[in-house]
Amino acid sequence: MKLDGGQALIRSLELEGVEVMFGLPGGAILPVYDPIIDSSIRHILVRHEQGAGHMAEGYAHATGRPGVAMVTSGPAATNIVTPLCDAYLDSVPMVVITGQVPTGSIGTDAFQECDTTGMTSGITKHNFLVTEAQDIPRTIKEAFHIATTGRPGPVLVDIPKDIVDPRSPNSAMEWSDDVEMDLPGYQPDTSVDPAAIQAAVALMQAAERPVLYIGGGILKARAAEVLRELAELTGFHVVTTLMARGAFPDSHELCLGMPGMHGNFTAVTAMQESDLLIALGSRFDDRVTGRLDGFAVDAKIIHVDIDPAELGKVRRPDVAIQGDCRVAIEAMVELLRVQGVGEADRHAWRSRISGWQERFPLTYEPSVPGEALKPQFVIEKLRDATPDDTIVASGVGQHQMWASQYWTFDHPYTWINSGGLGTMGFSIPAAIGAKAGCPDKTVWAIDGDGCFQMTAQELVTATVENIPIKVALLNNSYLGMVRQWQDMFYDERHSEVFLSKDVPDYKGWAEAMGCFALRVDDPDEVEDAIAQANEVNDRPVVIDFRTEAREKVYPMVASGTTNSDLLVHPSQEDQPR
Amino acid sequence: MTVESEHRNHTLVVTVENKAGVLARVASLFARRAFNIKSLAVAPTDDEGLSRISIVVDGASAPLEQVVNQLNKLINVVHIQDLQPGHAVERELMLVTVTVEPDHRDDIVEKLDRAGGKVMSVGIDAMMLSLVGAPDRIDAFEDFLRPYGILDLQRTGRVALANLDEPID
């Protein structure tokens, strides 16, 4: 069957099972937009290409299926660089298609030309510049295979205009349903070495102070259920990193919450005092370890990761297990069932942990009626007034940490955030992508005012495309996390962190974008506003919560210090550790 | 180059798909991860779909295992062979033009002959020489020539194959 390259591209996407894609057309990609009219794929027209990329990420986080974005060449490609890097650092499966100038013009500084594959080679799992129409189906198949297997990640496919434009002879191709991938250098290995599993189990049986250190890889491996089996079988406590919130239920008695720079005291301290860290799909990120030479110095390490380059990159493991987390945990569980969980005495450890939990819960000074809202209070009220499986997408900063700390994540794939890259403006487009993929779920974006101003225009997309997300804007008029650092480490000298008390008028702005909007100043109004927001399901909702700017995120491991120097809330400073 | 520093250097023989932009991917990975390249040689193989990149890595700049693991993540990298120092045949070609008065030519030519090199071109007060050898021998010959005055010099970077009695991984 004869097709042109553009038709072949869309057909290839359909064959990959793509139901939704996010994008914005322009000159070089224009020929591919024509066959979209006749396609079963729902195309969501964004207002900025960065939005398309983060929507694809949000979609992938929420559904587990690869997110797809398509944009044109040049400035569109540069605009989607941030989401590509974000997806690379958080291992999000995503396929991005960019237009390119015609093959004959490449290298001539043509209009809207940029070296897209060169620019993105360090921030994609792989990228392709396709030069023949005939290669399009194979390349798309390879792109999805690479994006979704092994350690997932973003793949970019750059498509010159002439190979998709039916007016160019270069676009002619012969369609075949049988295309073979040609990837001699790519064979991700998911199997695990039984001897390494046995060695890991032996360490687990002997450990007196074990901690399961859970990263985002557990979610990528769809391993939440078997993780719970492992935890319950062993009775080992669990910490879930920022990328793994929800991978183990927060309300489970073995869950210690989030570790790291703003982690729960107990999660941070249990890791620090542990004699065995079982790292499952986590990567010893600097935000988790604090100063590395003082991190969990007595702990032996079992490290399971599908990416061999993570094993020993930061901390040398005693047992390294390269492979899929689900396969590895299943093998551990099987062996532990046969051999038992060991005779080690863990009573003292359990009582130390419950002591920390009693003395150092997350805490803040409550809201006082008539005064500015406490952001933690708003999140608690929102948590209590929304369904258990609500998807929460956050931006980056103080609000992100409070959302991670104060929400109760009891289900996997309900927490979506930018962990590795820390991309401000992530939440609104990510929430839109999540809602597009899970239309029956409630999706709340928890955002800050700095973040909101970076990507708020995508609320227009949400309105026009009928994707009714809800946004809780924690508005303290400041770039709050930067202000917190200036408060703590720069003698309260505030440099370029104050945004504005009155501008923009968020309620008016949201209404102008077609949203239902409210402004809340008083703690007494919070519950009612959330109830009103929950009633509106035919358009996006924005609630402008006016919050206290002096509030700080506690606990905190200051930059350059070890996790043993964790700063706790001032009211807990006198507690014995 | 001291013996000690030579032992830190590993030669990685990286077989890659012969596709546009592959060398750039390898080079930019080294740059981004702050791995140091001591020398680099790229050439086609007997299989036209594959090229071979011989990279000498300064083992002190990064753990070799991490370099190999990161390189392996490049989709176009098909195979990596780590040739341990002293367990491979390593060769490099040097072309050098050296200032030399007619009186001193015999000294140089004699030494060159013993090293297995050739005189490629002779001018009024200069000679161009070529020498193939193990990298440390090339270093030594370069040191020997330096007092005469080196006008121009080019080295290829090293290529290597594992010793025949060494198991190939």
Chai-1 contact restraints between the chains, C-beta under 6 A:
chainA,res_idxA,chainB,res_idxB,connection_type,confidence,min_distance_angstrom,max_distance_angstrom,comment,restraint_id
A,S121,B,R25,contact,1.0,0.0,6.0,A-B,restraint_1
A,G122,B,S28,contact,1.0,0.0,6.0,A-B,restraint_2
A,G122,B,R32,contact,1.0,0.0,6.0,A-B,restraint_3
A,H126,B,I75,contact,1.0,0.0,6.0,A-B,restraint_4
A,P184,B,V78,contact,1.0,0.0,6.0,A-B,restraint_5
A,G185,B,I75,contact,1.0,0.0,6.0,A-B,restraint_6
A,G185,B,N76,contact,1.0,0.0,6.0,A-B,restraint_7
A,G185,B,V77,contact,1.0,0.0,6.0,A-B,restraint_8
A,G185,B,V78,contact,1.0,0.0,6.0,A-B,restraint_9
A,Y186,B,I75,contact,1.0,0.0,6.0,A-B,restraint_10
A,P308,B,N69,contact,1.0,0.0,6.0,A-B,restraint_11
A,A309,B,N69,contact,1.0,0.0,6.0,A-B,restraint_12
A,A309,B,Q70,contact,1.0,0.0,6.0,A-B,restraint_13
A,A309,B,K73,contact,1.0,0.0,6.0,A-B,restraint_14
